[in-house]
Structures are given as structure tokens and as C-alpha cells.
């Protein structure tokens, strides 16, 4: 199976006004991202979201609140042909505890790759930070680094071009 792994904050949603986006009222899809995700599904890629959510560890919000947000914003995409296969979350914050899963460490990616039998040679990671790319490169994924909170539709064409 081939896949596209997305970072969440800054890639899928705009986090320029709220560092911790855990309320639906603060959620705003970045322009073009829904079309990018639809293109991924249409090309046979599984879609995964891999996100650091240190606000859980800091007590700003709960894992349950985050799961509720994800249901509220991603479920309505299904009728458009967009299926999120899985969402991997690191709930830890480096100032509070050490963990093995926070990007740039690759553990969340390794687990998804193993669980879903992902062919990394045919798969991509789209991220907006060096830590995203370090995690992706550690497991052999092709990387697309994008500008945070921007329309990545044009840049994502490299993924479709790689199919030919």
C-alpha cells in the first residue's frame, strides 16, 4: 500500500491564530488542502495524519477533546471521497516528559507503516517543519516541505508526477 502522511497544524489546518487548535471554532482548513487530500485518495493513497499535540500533556485540552475535534472536522470529508485511514498523536510535551513518539522521532510513523503494511518507497510525508521531515526521512519516506498555513495544491503536484 502507498500512503501520504500529513502533519496536521500548519499543513491541514491554519494555526496562525491559535497555537493549540483543539476547538472546532478555531479550526480552519488551509486553502486547497481538501482538494489535495481528495487527489491523494483518488490516486489510491491511504491518508494518515501524524501530529504532535503537546497541549494534552500541558493540561490545555484532553485527548477526548482532540478526538472529538477530529471527528467533527474529518467525518464530513467522507462524502467527498476523503477517507482518513488513521491519526497518530503524540500527546507529550518535551518540557514535561520525555517520550519516544514526538516528531522528529519516527516512532509514530514506524507504527503506522508496520500496521498498514505501507510501501515507503511509494509514499510521502507532507510537513511544514524540519522535525516533520526528520521523522519522515528516518523511515525512508519522500518528503514535501511546505510553507505553514499556505495553499499546497500546486506544490503537491510532485506527488502525482512521481506516479509516472
Backbone torsions as a table, in degrees:
resi	resn	phi	psi	omega
1	UNK	NA	143.7	175.0
2	UNK	-106.9	154.4	-174.2
3	UNK	-147.4	158.4	167.2
4	UNK	-120.5	124.0	177.7
5	UNK	-100.1	129.4	-179.8
6	UNK	-113.6	135.5	161.8
7	UNK	-70.3	156.0	-177.2
8	UNK	-92.1	-74.9	-172.6
9	UNK	-66.7	123.0	-179.2
10	UNK	96.4	-25.5	178.9
11	UNK	-103.1	-56.3	-179.7
12	UNK	-85.3	-46.1	-177.8
13	UNK	-119.7	155.0	179.0
14	UNK	-80.7	120.3	177.4
15	UNK	-116.8	24.9	-177.8
16	UNK	-72.2	-25.1	179.7
17	UNK	-99.8	-17.5	-178.0
18	UNK	-141.0	114.6	179.7
19	UNK	-63.2	-44.7	177.2
20	UNK	-102.5	108.1	179.6
21	UNK	-100.1	105.1	-179.8
22	UNK	-136.0	0.2	177.7
23	UNK	-113.3	139.4	-179.9
24	UNK	-58.8	-33.9	179.9
25	UNK	-62.8	-23.0	-179.1
26	UNK	-98.1	-5.1	-177.3
27	UNK	-81.4	132.7	174.6
28	UNK	-146.3	118.7	175.7
29	UNK	-63.6	140.6	173.6
30	UNK	-68.8	148.6	-179.4
31	UNK	-59.5	137.7	176.5
32	UNK	84.0	-14.6	-172.4
33	UNK	-68.6	-36.2	179.3
34	UNK	-63.0	-41.5	178.4
35	UNK	-66.0	-39.2	177.2
36	UNK	-60.4	-46.6	-179.1
37	UNK	-65.0	-39.3	177.8
38	UNK	-63.4	-42.2	177.0
39	UNK	-61.4	-40.4	179.0
40	UNK	-60.8	-49.2	-179.9
41	UNK	-63.1	-41.9	-179.9
42	UNK	-63.6	-27.6	178.9
43	UNK	-90.0	6.1	175.9
44	UNK	87.6	12.1	177.5
45	UNK	-84.9	140.3	166.0
46	UNK	-77.0	148.9	179.1
47	UNK	-113.0	130.8	176.1
48	UNK	-127.5	149.6	172.9
49	UNK	-117.8	130.8	-179.5
50	UNK	-126.2	116.3	-169.1
51	UNK	-140.9	136.9	169.8
52	UNK	-83.5	129.2	-179.9
53	UNK	-133.3	67.3	-177.7
54	UNK	-63.9	-14.3	177.0
55	UNK	-63.1	-23.0	176.5
56	UNK	-67.1	-50.2	179.5
57	UNK	-61.5	-34.2	-179.1
58	UNK	-79.8	-4.2	178.0
59	UNK	79.0	14.7	-179.6
60	UNK	-76.7	-35.5	176.8
61	UNK	-151.9	168.6	-177.4
62	UNK	-105.1	164.5	175.6
63	UNK	-61.1	-37.4	178.4
64	UNK	-61.9	-44.7	178.2
65	UNK	-60.7	-39.4	178.8
66	UNK	-66.2	-43.2	178.8
67	UNK	-63.6	-39.0	177.4
68	UNK	-63.1	-42.8	177.3
69	UNK	-60.6	-47.7	-178.5
70	UNK	-59.8	-42.5	177.0
71	UNK	-60.9	-44.7	-175.9
72	UNK	-65.4	-35.1	-175.6
73	UNK	-95.9	-26.2	-176.6
74	UNK	-97.5	-29.3	178.5
75	UNK	-58.1	-42.6	-179.9
76	UNK	-64.6	-10.7	178.9
77	UNK	-80.8	-19.8	-176.5
78	UNK	-56.4	-45.5	179.1
79	UNK	-62.3	-17.0	177.7
80	UNK	-88.3	1.9	-179.7
81	UNK	88.4	17.4	-179.2
82	UNK	-108.2	114.4	179.9
83	UNK	-116.0	119.1	174.6
84	UNK	-85.5	115.0	-176.9
85	UNK	-68.0	-43.8	-178.4
86	UNK	-163.5	154.5	175.8
87	UNK	-123.7	121.0	178.6
88	UNK	-105.5	127.1	-174.3
89	UNK	-122.6	130.7	166.6
90	UNK	-97.4	115.3	-177.7
91	UNK	-88.9	3.2	-171.7
92	UNK	-90.1	155.5	174.6
93	UNK	-122.4	131.9	-174.2
94	UNK	-63.4	-20.5	177.7
95	UNK	-81.7	-11.2	-176.7
96	UNK	-108.9	-42.5	178.4
97	UNK	-153.3	162.2	175.9
98	UNK	-97.6	145.9	179.0
99	UNK	-144.4	174.2	178.8
100	UNK	-104.4	-1.4	-171.0
101	UNK	-110.8	-14.3	-176.3
102	UNK	-72.0	127.7	175.3
103	UNK	-58.6	134.8	27.2
104	UNK	-88.2	2.9	175.6
105	UNK	-69.8	144.6	-172.4
106	UNK	-93.1	8.5	-171.4
107	UNK	-57.8	-43.5	-180.0
108	UNK	-60.6	-41.6	177.9
109	UNK	-66.3	-43.2	179.6
110	UNK	-58.3	-42.4	179.9
111	UNK	-64.6	-45.0	179.7
112	UNK	-64.5	-42.4	179.6
113	UNK	-60.8	-44.3	179.9
114	UNK	-69.8	-46.2	-176.1
115	UNK	-61.9	-39.1	-175.2
116	UNK	-105.5	8.3	177.4
117	UNK	52.9	55.0	-176.2
118	UNK	-83.1	134.1	173.9
119	UNK	-84.8	103.1	-174.8
120	UNK	-66.0	-27.9	-179.6
121	UNK	-65.3	-23.0	180.0
122	UNK	-106.0	9.9	-170.9
123	UNK	-118.9	160.6	-173.6
124	UNK	-130.3	156.6	168.5
125	UNK	-124.5	130.2	175.5
126	UNK	-111.0	117.5	-178.3
127	UNK	-140.4	167.7	-179.0
128	UNK	-119.1	9.4	-179.6
129	UNK	-138.9	161.2	177.5
130	UNK	-61.6	-35.8	-178.8
131	UNK	-65.3	-33.6	175.0
132	UNK	-61.2	-49.1	-175.8
133	UNK	-68.5	-34.7	177.3
134	UNK	-62.9	-42.7	178.4
135	UNK	-63.6	-45.6	-178.5
136	UNK	-64.2	-44.6	-179.3
137	UNK	-65.8	-31.2	-179.9
138	UNK	-63.9	-25.2	179.4
139	UNK	-106.8	3.1	174.6
140	UNK	89.2	15.4	178.0
141	UNK	-78.3	148.5	169.7
142	UNK	-72.7	147.8	-173.1
143	UNK	-123.5	142.0	171.2
144	UNK	-126.2	110.6	177.2
145	UNK	-94.4	127.7	-175.8
146	UNK	-119.2	162.3	176.2
147	UNK	-73.5	131.9	-179.4
148	UNK	-57.3	140.7	173.5
149	UNK	59.3	37.2	-177.8
150	UNK	-121.4	172.8	175.0
151	UNK	-85.0	113.8	-175.2
152	UNK	-100.1	8.9	-175.9
153	UNK	-56.6	-47.7	179.8
154	UNK	-63.5	-44.0	-179.5
155	UNK	-65.8	-30.2	-176.2
156	UNK	-70.8	-11.9	179.9
157	UNK	-59.3	-23.5	177.8
158	UNK	-59.9	-30.1	179.5
159	UNK	-67.7	-46.2	-178.4
160	UNK	-68.3	-37.0	178.4
161	UNK	-63.9	-29.8	-179.1
162	UNK	-70.4	-15.7	-179.5
163	UNK	-76.9	-15.4	-176.7
164	UNK	-106.9	NA	NA
